[in-house]
């Protein structure tokens, strides 16, 4: 089999495995929907009101997208590694030509497709139930690239967490421990003006910050996004390489 055939075969198996787990499907698509309904339609934003949710509704679009871009790949890839390890699957894969990098690439492609669909659903829901207005420009064509790169980045990080954790429960605990601070402290839901000055370097160190800045520059406040895209692409490549190295040996 060629490399392309090996990756597509593993990706097809991973997609079927995901669709068979109804709980995973439910939380991938409907957990972010619940957040949008609660914070977007019920709590609502209060521009000039001060405090949280004081920005216009469109400001928070990257935050809603970040929920699936961040949580889903971290938990799914990490759990897949723990499940494969506990079930002796990697020992079986070691008898095939599939390499660690190809395994991670296949699962990353599945996550990009799933999260791309979930992101489209969330974006449509945000526009339907909130006062957010989407800036229509040619830059919108780059939005799927931001989503795909962010998913790839957190797939790589999820692989590292899966390799380090000793069980599936450990993966979930580790992914939530990493994801929750990143979600709220990466220029998504909490504007930098509300954070102390000494903490801002940590915000700049978060990979999710570059996703939030870039997507906001496309969908809400037209501005420069090329630099954020370049940083996100470099981080995605680095984390995927690190994740591939962390995957238990299959070659």
NORMOTA-V208000 format. One record per helix or strand. SS is the DSSP state (h for helix, s for strand). FROM is the first residue (numbers start at 1). TO is the last residue. If there is no record, write none. Layout:
BEGIN
ss = [SS,SS]
from = [FROM,FROM]
to = [TO,TO]
END
This chain:
BEGIN
ss = [h,h,h,h,h,h,h,h,h,h,h]
from = [3,22,57,89,100,138,168,192,197,207,226]
to = [20,43,86,93,129,164,184,194,205,219,246]
END
